[in-house]
Structures are given as C-alpha cells and as structure tokens.
Amino acid sequence: MKGRQGEQIRMPEIQATAKAVIQVTPRAVQKIRDAFAKQGVEGGLRLGVLGGGCSGLSYQFKFEPKPRSTDHIFTFDGVQVFVDPKSMVFLDGMTLDYKESLMQSGFAFDNPHATKSCGCGSSFSA
C-alpha cells in the first residue's frame, strides 16, 4: 500500500487465532479414568498420529506421565489429554468416544480430517 508522497506503508499481518480443539465424550472420559486406575498410572493420555496402518496413518493412544513443552493440553472432567503439534494438524476437530455393542467395544475416533478409514477404525487417510 502506498501512503503520501509514494512511500511504502506496511500493513500489519492479521493471523487467525482459532484455538485447536478436540472433544472427548463423557463415556470415553470414564473409560480412560478406569484404565488409569486399573494400570495404576498417573498423568494423561497421549493422542497422536503416526505414519503407517492400512490406510496410511494410524492413531497413537498411550499413557504419558506428563505433557511435553509443546503439547496442546486438554482437560475433560479431570482427565488430561496431550496432543503434539504435528498430530494436532490431523486431530483438530476430532471427537473421541467409547462405543459398546454386541460385536465389539472400544474407543472410536470421529475425525473430520479422515477421508478414508479401514475397518478396524485405528487407521485413516487425510
């Protein structure tokens, strides 16, 4: 942009400041809490994405004693969930649920970035 007498005026950059978000349902929170108690561990649950799996990417799901300095930290009814910045690109907007049926029970990922997923539900393409 040009100002008076043709000098260049620098416009400030406007950056989006939307906060990354994941959701964990109350049923999933309870199952995570139960798993922590059964294993006798403290800390949080690490959710991540790794290369591999039948659809190209797979979900990482493990206990972690404390978050890393760059992690996004989410708290759901006292349960902490840690997500590293690279995984957050694929997990932003995701909902973690726990589903039970006659055939199977387990955690289910509802991920808006998944363009394809495999039958087991633990890997996806984005």
N, C-alpha and C positions, 0 to 999 in steps of 0.2 A: 504494500500500500504506500502511496506517495503522499507526503504532507506538503506544507507550504514550501515554496521555492524548490520543489522537486526532491527534497531529502527523503530517504527511506525511513519509514516508521515500522518498527517491528510490533506485530500484534502478538499478544500472549497466546500460548498454546492452550487449548481447552482439552482437558483429558477426562474421560469417563471415570467416575469414582465408584461405580457399582461394586458392591461387595460380593465376593464369591459365596455361593450358598449351596449347601446340601441339606437334606432332610432325613431324619431317622424316625420312623413311626414308633409310637409307644410300645407296641408289641416287640419290635426289634430291640428297643432300649432294654426291655425286661430280659430278653434272651441274652443280650450282651452282658448285662449285670449278673445273670445266673451263671454264665460261662466264666466270668471273672471270679466269682465266688467258688465255683467248682474247681477251678485251676489254682486258686489261692494266689492270684496275681493282683497287683495294683497298677494304676496308670491309666492308659487309654487304649482305644482301638485304632490301629493304623489302617486306613483305607488307601489303597494305591492302585496304580495301573502299571502292568509290566508288559513288555513285548512277548508274544507267544500265545499259545492256545489255538484252538481250531479255527477261530475267526480273526486272529491277528493280534489281539490284545486280551489280557486276562486281568481279572480283579485280584488285588492283593488284600488280604484280610488277616491281621495278626495283632497280638497283644504287644504293647510298647510301654516301657516304664515311664517315659517322659517324652514330650514333644521335642523336635529339633527346632533350632532357632528360626528357620524359615517356614515352618509349618503353618498352615491355616488350622486353627483350633476351634472346634465346635463343641458345645456342651448341650446335652439333652437330658434333662432331669437328673443331673449329677454325673452322667456318663460322658467322658470326653472322647472325641473323635479327632484324630490327627490326619491331615492330608498335605502331602508335599506339593510345592507349586507346579511341578510338571504334571503330576496326576490331576491337579485341580482343573487343568485345561479340559480333561476328559470327564471329570466328575461334577463340574459345576451344574447345578440344577437337578442332580440325581436324588432319588429317594431310595433309602434302604429300608426294606420291610422284612418281616418274617412271616412266611406262609406255611400253613399246615393243611394237608389233605390226606385222603385215604392212601394215596400212592406215594407221597413224599412230603417232607417238611424241611425247611431250611430258609436261609436268607435269600431274598430276591432283590435284584437291582433294577430299578426303573430309571433308565438313563436316557435323557433326551438326545444325547450325542451318539448313541448307538444306532448305526444304520443297518446293522445285521448282527444277530447273535446266534450262538449254537444252541442245541437242545438242552445242554446241561445248565445254561444260564450263567456260566462263570467266565465266558469269553465273548468278545464282541469286536465289531469293526466300527470305526468312526470316520 
